[in-house]
Amino acid sequence: MSFQKQVIIDCRGHLLGRLASSVAKELLNGQQVVCLRAEDINISGSLYRAKLKYANFKRKHTNSNPRHGPFHQRAPAKILWRTVRGMVPHKTARGAAALDRLKCFEGVPHPFDRKKRMVIPAALKVLRLRPERRFCKLGDLASEFGWKHK
């Protein structure tokens, strides 16, 4: 991607990990990134498999006091944000500054509904996943785990 003031990505039809790695790279290069329609991101593998993996992740918490974290967000935009965070050195000043340049949303909120949105061909499910392979949507996974705004 060429450097612009703000890159607006329509996440519909993208694979979660591939999208997150492209976004993380752009953020570390100093680019502001806005991700829209996070609920329509695809995850390779069946919904059942994704539920098993997320349930396993949800089981991890602080033994003495679970309220100390780690926190398991239910909203698709927050799940995307957390995935990107795992690909950025977020404990350094550079990584924290990179994460501040990221915004994730479900749907298309007001200021972005009139702006041009782009796709990342390297992360599109149509181009990267064979047609017979199973996949699920991040919004379906989130609503299974308590996201109330489907």
C-alpha positions as CSV (number, residue, x, y, z in Angstrom):
1,M,0.0,0.0,0.0
2,S,1.2,3.5,-0.8
3,F,1.4,6.0,2.1
4,Q,-1.9,7.9,2.5
5,K,-3.3,10.0,5.4
6,Q,-5.6,7.2,6.3
7,V,-6.2,3.7,4.8
8,I,-9.8,2.5,5.1
9,I,-10.2,-1.2,4.7
10,D,-13.5,-3.0,4.1
11,C,-12.9,-6.2,6.0
12,R,-15.8,-8.2,4.4
13,G,-14.5,-11.4,2.9
14,H,-10.9,-11.2,4.3
15,L,-9.3,-13.9,6.3
16,L,-8.6,-12.9,9.9
17,G,-4.9,-13.7,10.3
18,R,-3.8,-12.6,6.8
19,L,-5.7,-9.3,7.2
20,A,-4.2,-8.7,10.7
21,S,-0.6,-9.3,9.5
22,S,-1.0,-6.8,6.6
23,V,-2.6,-4.3,8.9
24,A,0.1,-4.8,11.6
25,K,2.8,-4.2,8.9
26,E,1.2,-1.0,7.8
27,L,0.8,0.3,11.3
28,L,4.4,-0.3,12.1
29,N,5.3,1.7,9.0
30,G,3.5,4.7,10.4
31,Q,0.2,4.4,8.4
32,Q,-3.2,5.1,10.0
33,V,-5.5,2.2,9.4
34,V,-9.3,2.0,9.8
35,C,-11.0,-1.4,9.6
36,L,-14.7,-1.5,8.8
37,R,-17.3,-4.3,8.9
38,A,-15.3,-6.5,11.2
39,E,-18.3,-8.8,11.8
40,D,-17.9,-10.0,8.2
41,I,-14.3,-11.2,8.5
42,N,-13.8,-14.9,7.6
43,I,-11.9,-17.5,9.6
44,S,-10.7,-20.6,7.9
45,G,-12.0,-23.8,9.4
46,S,-15.5,-24.6,10.6
47,L,-17.4,-22.6,13.2
48,Y,-17.2,-25.6,15.5
49,R,-13.4,-25.6,15.3
50,A,-13.3,-21.8,15.9
51,K,-15.6,-22.2,18.9
52,L,-13.3,-24.8,20.4
53,K,-10.2,-22.6,19.9
54,Y,-11.9,-19.5,21.3
55,A,-13.3,-21.5,24.3
56,N,-9.8,-22.7,25.0
57,F,-8.6,-19.1,24.9
58,K,-11.4,-18.0,27.2
59,R,-10.3,-20.5,29.8
60,K,-7.0,-18.7,30.3
61,H,-7.2,-16.2,33.2
62,T,-5.3,-15.2,36.3
63,N,-5.6,-17.9,38.8
64,S,-5.7,-15.8,42.0
65,N,-8.1,-13.2,40.6
66,P,-9.6,-13.6,37.1
67,R,-10.6,-9.9,37.0
68,H,-6.9,-9.1,36.6
69,G,-7.0,-10.5,33.0
70,P,-6.3,-11.5,30.4
71,F,-9.6,-10.1,29.1
72,H,-11.5,-11.9,26.4
73,Q,-13.4,-9.4,24.2
74,R,-16.6,-10.6,22.5
75,A,-17.1,-7.9,19.9
76,P,-15.6,-8.7,16.4
77,A,-13.8,-5.3,16.2
78,K,-12.1,-6.0,19.5
79,I,-11.2,-9.6,18.4
80,L,-9.6,-8.1,15.3
81,W,-7.8,-5.5,17.4
82,R,-6.5,-8.2,19.7
83,T,-5.3,-10.3,16.8
84,V,-3.4,-7.3,15.4
85,R,-2.0,-6.6,18.8
86,G,-0.4,-10.0,18.9
87,M,1.5,-9.1,15.7
88,V,2.8,-5.8,17.0
89,P,5.4,-5.3,19.8
90,H,2.7,-3.6,21.9
91,K,4.8,-3.3,25.1
92,T,7.3,-0.9,23.4
93,A,6.6,2.8,22.7
94,R,6.8,2.1,19.0
95,G,4.3,-0.7,19.2
96,A,1.9,1.2,21.4
97,A,2.1,4.2,19.0
98,A,1.3,1.8,16.1
99,L,-1.8,0.4,17.9
100,D,-3.0,3.9,18.5
101,R,-3.1,4.4,14.8
102,L,-5.6,1.5,14.4
103,K,-9.3,1.8,14.6
104,C,-11.7,-1.1,14.2
105,F,-15.5,-0.9,13.8
106,E,-18.5,-3.2,13.2
107,G,-20.5,-1.9,10.3
108,V,-19.6,1.4,8.6
109,P,-20.0,4.4,11.0
110,H,-20.7,7.9,9.9
111,P,-17.5,9.6,8.8
112,F,-16.4,6.5,6.8
113,D,-19.6,5.7,5.0
114,R,-18.8,8.3,2.3
115,K,-15.1,7.5,1.9
116,K,-13.4,5.1,-0.5
117,R,-12.8,1.7,1.0
118,M,-10.1,-0.7,-0.1
119,V,-9.4,-4.5,0.0
120,I,-6.2,-6.4,0.6
121,P,-6.0,-9.0,-2.2
122,A,-3.4,-11.1,-0.2
123,A,-6.0,-11.6,2.5
124,L,-9.2,-12.2,0.5
125,K,-10.9,-15.6,1.2
126,V,-11.9,-15.9,-2.5
127,L,-8.2,-15.8,-3.5
128,R,-6.6,-17.6,-0.6
129,L,-8.9,-20.4,0.4
130,R,-9.9,-23.3,-1.8
131,P,-13.6,-23.4,-2.5
132,E,-14.3,-26.7,-0.8
133,R,-12.7,-25.6,2.5
134,R,-14.9,-24.7,5.4
135,F,-14.9,-21.2,6.9
136,C,-16.9,-19.2,9.3
137,K,-17.6,-15.5,10.0
138,L,-16.2,-13.6,12.9
139,G,-19.6,-12.2,13.7
140,D,-21.1,-15.7,14.1
141,L,-18.3,-16.7,16.5
142,A,-18.7,-13.5,18.5
143,S,-22.5,-13.9,18.8
144,E,-21.9,-17.5,20.0
145,F,-19.7,-16.1,22.8
146,G,-22.0,-13.3,23.9
147,W,-21.7,-10.4,21.5
148,K,-25.2,-8.9,21.7
149,H,-25.3,-6.7,18.6
150,K,-25.6,-9.1,15.7
